């Protein structure tokens, strides 16, 4: 009996010991201040602008993004106050959380530009799709899209060989992606990403969806919150669209979860292809 129990204890100890060696970026105080303002019954645009203006780099990033083709505003923001009033407090909060996340993850891997580009596309796709399925608010969907794979750069920083594991995991057609990571590193990007989301005070459905987003059987589990299952389904469809956009004709994750995703969303495989094509067109528009 002891022989059966022992490995479980060892595994738990190994995971605990490993977690102590992985650097989860602490939640920046500036994000704490922004979240406090956003959580008020009536968030103040002036209050948010004042917090952002204290950080020159953040203020510059906000102005650059507000005036970019992504928003396509007729008026150009002249100041931080003006930018917040133009795009609103919720949208400002989303942008700032993303910028702060990018600043906080210091992995020097050359693939990080591609990682953030993929994350931005996924966030954009989720924001668009959630309007037609209403599983949760657009800002929660966007935040989940941005943070979904945040565990990847954290694990790249910890394990020099992790990039190879990530590549292998993404081309695995049988095992769950996270199982491949677990085999090599005793942990996976979903667990680490969920831990960071909780540490940063992100909404609970975001941290739970991050933890479960490669476990497609969750889509059939009625005990799991609908908003979490909706985010997982839409995320899989968004990633399928991005991978097709990047030239991958047979993405492994869609092969594993596509049928369950369509079933959960109540759409056909043809509908999924139509949604995917619409998203790819939106990615083209964003780059034009």
N, C-alpha and C positions, 0 to 999 in steps of 0.2 A: 504493500500500500504506500509506504514511504517513497518507494522508487517512482511511483506515478506522480506523487505530489511534488517531489523535489524539483523537477525541471521547471514547473510553473513558477515556483518561488524564485529559482535562479533567473528565469526570464524577467520576472518583475524587478528583481534587483538590478539586472543588467540594464533594463530600460530606465530605471530611476537613476542609476549611475551615469548612463549616457546623457539623459536630459540635463544633468548638472553641467555637462561639457558643451551644450548647445546654447549659443547666445541668442535669446529672444530679445529683440530690441525693446527697451522699456517704452511705455507710452509717453511721448514728449509732452511737457507741461503745456505747450502751446495748444496741442490737440485737446488736452483736458479742458482748457479755458474755452475753446471753440465748442466742445460738446456741451459744456455747462450752458452756454448762451443758446445753443440749438434746442436744448431740452426745456427751455422756458416756455410758458404758455404762449407768449408772444415774443419770439426772438427779435432782437433789435439789429437792423442792418448797420446802424452806427456803432453798436457795441462790437459786432463782428469785425467791422472795418478797423476799429481801434486795435483789436487783438492782432490782426494780420499786419497792420502797419508797423508793429514793433519789430517785425522780422523783414529786413530789406529784401532777402532772396525770395521769400514767400510772396511779398507784395509785388515784386517784379514778375514772378510766375503767374500770379492771378491776373495782372494786367495783360500779359502776353496771351494767355489763354482766352480771356474775355474778348480780346480784339482779334482772335484768330478766326479763320474761315469756319471752324467747327460750330461756332455760335451764329455766324453770319449776321451780326447785329448791324443795323444801319448807323447807329451812333457808336463812336469809339469812346471807350472808357478813358477819362482824363486823370482819374485818381482811384485809390482803393475804395473810397466811399462810393464813388460813381459806379465802379465795377460791381460792387455788392448790390447796389440799388438796381442796376441793369439786369443782372441775372438772378437775383433773389437770394435769400439766406440759405435755403435748402441746397440749391445748386452750388453756392459758394462753399458750403460745408463739405459736399461731395468732392469738389475739386481740391480743396485744401487737404482733406484726408488722403487723397491719392498722391499729392505732391509730397506731403510729410512722410508717407510710406516709402516713396522712392528715395527720399533723402536719408531715411533711417536704415535702409538695407544697403550695406556697404560692400557687398560682394563685388570683387573686381573682375569677375568673369566677363569675357568679351561678348558672351551671348546675352548679357543683361538688357541691351537695347532691344533685342528681339523679344525677350521675355516681357518687357513693359509694353511693347507694341501689341503683343498678343493679348495681354491683360486689358489694355485699353479697348481693343476691338471687342473682347468678350463683354466688358462692362457696357459698351455702346449697344451691342446686340441684345443683351438682357434688358436694358432700359427700353428698347424698342418693342421687344416681344411681350414684355409684361403688360403693356398697354392693351394687348388683345386677349390676354388670358387672366389678367387681374389676380395673380397668385399673391402678390404683395405690392408695396409701393415701388415706384420707379427708383427712388433714392436707395432703398434697401437692395434692390436688384443690382443697381450700379455698384454699390459697395461690395456686394458678394462677388460680382464679376471681376472687380479689381483685386480683391484679396484671396480669391479662390485658390490660387497656386502660390501664395506668399511663402509657404514652407519651402519651396524649391530653392530660392536664393539663400535662405537660412541654412539649408542642408549643404548647398554648394560651398558655403563659407566653412562649414565644419568638416566636410569630407572631400579631399582633393579628387577622389574618383567618382564623386556623385554624378557628375555630368554624364558619365558613361552609363551609370545605372538608370538615369532618367531617360536616356535615349533607348536603352534596352526595354524599360518598362512601357514606353509608348509604342513599341512595336510588338508587344505581347498580345496574342489573340486569344489565349486560353485563361491564364491566371488574371485575377484582378491586378490592376496597375500597382496598387499599394502593397500587394503581396510580394511583388518583385523587389520593391524598396525594402520591405521588412526582412526579406531573405538576406539582403546585403548589408543593411545598416541597423537592424533591430527597431527601426521606426520608419515613418513615412511622412511625406509632405502634407498629407491631409491632417494627421494628428498634430504636427508642429504648427501648421497654419491655423488650425482651430485654437490651439493654445495661445498664439499671438493675438488672434481676434478677441479672445476673452480678456487677455492682458490689456488690450487697447480699448476695452469697453464698447466694442461694436455690438449691434443688436444680437440677441440670443439666436434668432433663426439664421443669422449669417454664420456664426461660429459652428452651429450644428450642421448646417448645409456644407460648410467647408469640410468638416470631419467625415461626412457620409457621401461626398459627391462622386466617388468612384464605386460606391456600393449600390448598384442599380436595383437590387432586390428591395431596397428601401422604398422604391416607387410602389411596391405592392403591399407595403406595411401600413395599414390604416391607423396604427397606433402612433405613427410619426406625423407631426404637424403638417397640414396641407401646404403651408407656405414653404416649408423646408423641401418637401417632395417636388413642389412646383419649381423651386429654384434649381434643384438637381436636374430635373427634366429639361428645363430651358437651357441650362448650362451645357448639357450634352449636345443639344441641337445647335447652340451658338458655336461650340468648339468644332462641331462637324462642318459648319459653314466656313469657319476660319481656315480649317485644314484643307477644305476643297479649294478655297480662295488661294491658298498657298501651293496648290498643285498636288495634294495628296488625294489620290483617287479612292483609296480604301482604308480610311482611318480605323485603327484597331478598336478604339473606344466605342465608336458608333456600331461596329460589328458586334461588340459585346452587349451594348445597352440600347441600341436604336429601337428595337422592337418594343421593349418595355416603355421607352420614352414615348413612342407614338401611342401606345395603349393608354398610358397615363394621361396624355394631353388630349386623347380622343380624336386623333388625326390619323390619316392614312400615310403610308410610306411616300405616296405621291405628294401629299400635302407638305410633308417634311422637306421634300426636295424643293417645292415651291418656296417655302419659308427660307430655306437655305439660299436659294438664288436671290431672293429679295434682300437678304442680309449682305450677300456678296456685292450687290449693286450699291448698297448703302456704304460699304467700305470703299468702293471706287469713288463715290461722291465725296466722301470725307477727305480723300487724297487729292481730289481735282482742284 
